[in-house]
Amino acid sequence: MNPHYLIRGYDMKGKECNLSLDELLYLEGVAAAGIFSHEGKLVEYSSKMGMPEEMAEMTAKFCGTVNMMFDSLASAYTKLYQMNWLPQHSWMYNGGDWIIVISGTRGVFAESSEADLEKLLKALNVC
């Protein structure tokens, strides 16, 4: 196992992941990694599963939309209930055979049966 990603993953000053796509792809079970803009445009991606660019673009759009939805929810809760929910840092989806973990504007697709979820979340600075 490459200890380089662990050091960078645990020592990040911010709350969002700053690992490179190669470092993300190195994580156990990760099949694809990408970076997207706040608006949901694909910036860059890399895949070990042969993910077509069209799928990566659709995923970036989906992730941007989910980020916007959570930003809206967090803003409303913060304002209405005087609870600090901002800024948003990360989210995850786990269903079927796949896990998606998003940290800021970068994230991974991982196979549920192959990924070590605890290591994946720590590397992405989710927990």
N, C-alpha and C positions, 0 to 999 in steps of 0.2 A: 504494500500500500504506500502511496506517495504521501509522506508527511507534510509536504509543502502546502497542500490545500487545507490541511487541518490547522496549521499555524495561521494562515491568512483567514480562514473561516472563523476561527475563534477570536482573533485579535482585531476584527474590523471595528473601526471607531464609530461608524454609523450603524443604522439598524438594517440596512439592505445589503444584499449580497454584492460583492465586487469580484467574484471569481471569473476567470476567463472561460470561454466556451470549452476549451480543451480540458481545463480543470474540472468543470461540471461534468463533461462526458466521461471523465476518469472515475467518477463515483460509481459504486456498485449498483447495477441495475438500470442506470441512466441510459436511455436509448436516443434521446435528442435533447438539445439545449438551445435556447434562443434568447435574443434580446429584442425588445419591441419598444416603440415610442409610447408616450403617455396617451397618444391618440389611437394606438393600436396598429401602427404600421410596423411591419417587419424591418428590423435594422440589420440583424445578422442571425444566422442559425447554423448548426452543425448537427449531423445525425449519424448514428451507427446503424439505424434501421432502414435507411433508404427513404426517409421522409421526403416526399415531393415538395417543391417550393410552394405550390398552391396550398398544400396542407399547412405548411409553416405560416404562410400569410393569413390563412383563415384562423389559425390558432392565435396569432398575434392580435388579430382583430377581436377575437373572443376575450383574450386576456386583458386587453385595453378596456373593453366594455365592462368586464367584471371589476377591474380596478375603479372605473368611474362609478359603478353602482355602489361599491363599498365606500368610496369617498363621499358620495351623497348621503348614505346611511350614517357614516361617522360624523359628517357635518351637522346633520339633523339632530342626532343624539347629543352631540356636544352643545349645540345651541339650546335645544328644548329642555334638556335634563341636567345641564351644567355638569356633564360627565366628559372628561377629556378622552376622546377617541381618535384624535389626530396627532400626527400624520399617520396614515396607513403604512404598514411596513410589508406585510406578507399575507398570503392565503394559500390554501391547499384544497385539492379535490382528490378523493380516493373512491374509485368505483370500478366494477368489473375487474379487468386485468391490469388497470393502469392507475398511476398516481401522477398528478400534476402539482408541482410546488412552485409558487411564484414569490419572488422576493424583489420588491420594487418593480423594475421593468426587465427582469431576466428570470428565466425559469427553466424547468426540466420536465420531460416526460420520462417516467420510470416504470418498469414492469413490476407490478406488485409482488410477484413471486420471487423476484431476484433482488429487489432493493432492500437495503437496511434502512428503514424509515427513520429511525433515531439518528443515524449518521447523516442521512440526507438532510434532515431538518436542521441539524447543527451546522453542517457545511454551508447551507443557504442562510444561516443566521435567523432561522424561524423560531427556534426555542433556545 
